Amino acid sequence: MVTCCGLVTVKNEPVPLKSIAVEVSVQGHVATVSSTLQYENQEQSPLEAIFVFPLPGEAAVCRFSAKIGQTEVVAEVQEKQKAQQQYDDALSSGQQAFLLEESDESPDVFKLSVGSLPPGEKASVSLDYVTELAVQADDGLRLCLPAVLNPRYQPQGSDSGSGGSAQVSSVPAGSVPYSLSLSAHVSSPHPISRVESNCPLDPLNYLNTEKTQATVSLAAGHQFDRDVELLLYYQDTHQPTAIVEAAQASAKPGSLMGDPVVMLSLYPEFPKDVMSSMTSHGEFLFVVDRSGSMECSMHLGSGSQDRISSARETLLLLLKSLPMGCYFNIIGFGSSYESFFLKSVEYSQKTMDEALQKVKEMRADLGGTEILQPLKHIYSQPCLPDQPRQLFLFTDGEVGNTKEVLDLVKTNAGSHRCFSFGIGEGASTALISGVAKQARGHAQFITGQDRMQPKAMQSLRFALQPAVVDISVKWNVPKEVSVTPLSPPIRVLFQGQRALLYAQLTGESSGDTEGSVTVKYSLAKQPVENQLSFSLKPTEDTGMTVHRLGARTLIQSLEVEEREQDGGKEGVKEKVIELSVQSGVSSAFTAFIAIHKGDGEALQGQLLRRHVPTPMLYHSSMPMMQSCAMAQRSPMVMACSLQMNMSAPGKLKLSKKSKRKALDALQEFGYDDNCSEDFDSPAPTSKPVRDPLLQLISLQKASGSWVLEAALAEVLVKTEEEVSKPKPAQVDQEVWATVLALVWLYGFKMEAQEEWQFLAMKAVSWIQAQKVASVSECVQAGNTLLGCQVQKDTLGL
């Protein structure tokens, strides 16, 4: 076999994609992302390059062009089948053509086809998209540039031949044969506090003294082993804002692009007395991915915990934090699904202990990732009276039937709220954000060095907030102006979380130039009203970003409506195509097509097809032993499989020759030579070191109290006698133990308060219910014993 020189795929074929350069322009809460992909054909025949890649699920692709030599061809948006036919016809006649289309299964996967690239020719392909920045629980705005596209698991019996993701060509992350550069320009009405990332950045460079504009770049040498995440922090980020964008000069008045469009960012502020009363009701369903890929590490690098272990710790925290009086169940899923209990059970010491024992035994042993069936099972169960259903979904988000899952969630959205968690690099943004959006919940992403536990507790805080109901939006504008909402009705509001609204403004007012929007809702049976006024006068040129985001919002709503009607409702698909073509924004029914006719001469020679590899972290649908069987044939895949198994020494049984091949491949990917000692090493016999915080949490009773026992003394680094002796005479042992636990938490673990705040609230409620007379004496004695200075008021006592 002849080895190709230069960049090659895993099949030893030359890679025509050389580099990707990304420029990001952030304006407040929205971003425009421009990517330029450089291709070069170094072979002797004409080439067709296929590149399947991820984009954020909410992104609106709005421009696509190709440059061959000095000639630039700008793509048109056309109906998808028509565009595909034109592309094929162009290739058949020897012309150069470029096609960009959305996957049929998931709106966050795109396929780019670069056709008939002559020998020695270079081509530059540019695509632009606009996207909203997601608000994080710590008020950061998150922009994720997905770099990793893991193979999407196709449910049994589904047609996997048609979608973009079925054609993914992958190589292990870190060995992608093309480079990435990224620079960002950030502009905000409020000062920019800082910019953080999970990847190394060059220093933030402020462009003015007000610090409202800045630039930042990705440090050189990005390895494609993770999605690129930017977290932007502004001062006063909770201020409601309104942007009115002027119409497109060339568009027909009355059309979406021919009228101004307004984007409103609302931050509802709930009354404090309502927020202090957390609900004690609810049916909490924890749905946990137990597919084989959950055995992978949370992030690359030494000492990283595997995902299923992190999920187990998170479940421990959640179970300990639930309020007395609620109901719960835990469902694990993979190719099949298993429930801890036949139906949801009331939260008590007995049911909590039973669940925790099963959590300890939980493994990533259920095969592929099939979310649809467990969700159907959950929705078939009747809801409990006066116990609002709250669903927590933990998954690494690799499914091939995303749209089917989202449609099912939307159909059942009236019966529950869903809080979703995307674990690891390559989790589908369309799936994770989509289920939360459809089911009036909140989405979280756990990437890089992130820990799952604080993010889960942030979502639990939202779930325990009183539900907002009867939401209505009223637009107040002069009578000459009419408002056409582009966003679906607001169905969920959380304290401090942004709600975005888009609307088309038709007509002009000769006098009044002010408008306002009023949002009314009911919270804990109290009526609440928030109002935002805005100027109808359009702001400076914003590059049609607001129009395109509004168009994408409307297109996505119409696409869901079309799928619900199964194509039966007249005109919905046609309306999507018309809106997509008019606004230049991608949809499920359209594609971008560009044809370069060149000098009119057909290209000579057989057309070769090359699949540009996408970075992956593992094979999600491949059981561990199957990975090892493949490994015997492919050193590259074997290296990936072996790296996955580093956390489970002794599992792999390979020949010496296979091991040597694997080690060579691992070192080729930049892994340490020391990994050789992990093979065939016996399981460790020494007792693992337990995190004292988790140890303390595991000792808490369902009621919120702790018992005075040897295990508690061990956490406090004291003997049983040292812990018992200072107890005030009139105080019950359980009250004393609970006060000690609280003093220890506030004295030594304040940095992790987000993780233990609810179980501390339970402990305080339990102490108060005991009507203890000498609480101050207890706290003082606890401080003396543990060497702390925690005030009684700090504890909430």
PyMOL commands that set and color helices and strands:
alter all, ss='L'
color gray80, all
select helices_A, chain A and resi 80-92+164-167+272-275+292-295+307-321+349-360+372-380+402-411+413-415+429-438+452-464+545-564+572-583+624-631+635-645+656-668+673-678+692-699+710-715+720-724+733-748+750-769+775-786+792-795
alter helices_A, ss='H'
color red, helices_A
select strands_A, chain A and resi 17-27+30-40+47-54+60-68+71-74+76-79+96-102+109-117+122-132+134-135+141-145+170-172+179-187+192-197+205-206+213-217+228-234+241-245+261-266+283-289+327-333+337-339+345-346+389-395+416-423+442-446+468-476+482-485+499-506+514-523+526-535+590-596+608-612+614-616
alter strands_A, ss='S'
color yellow, strands_A
deselect
rebuild
show_as cartoon
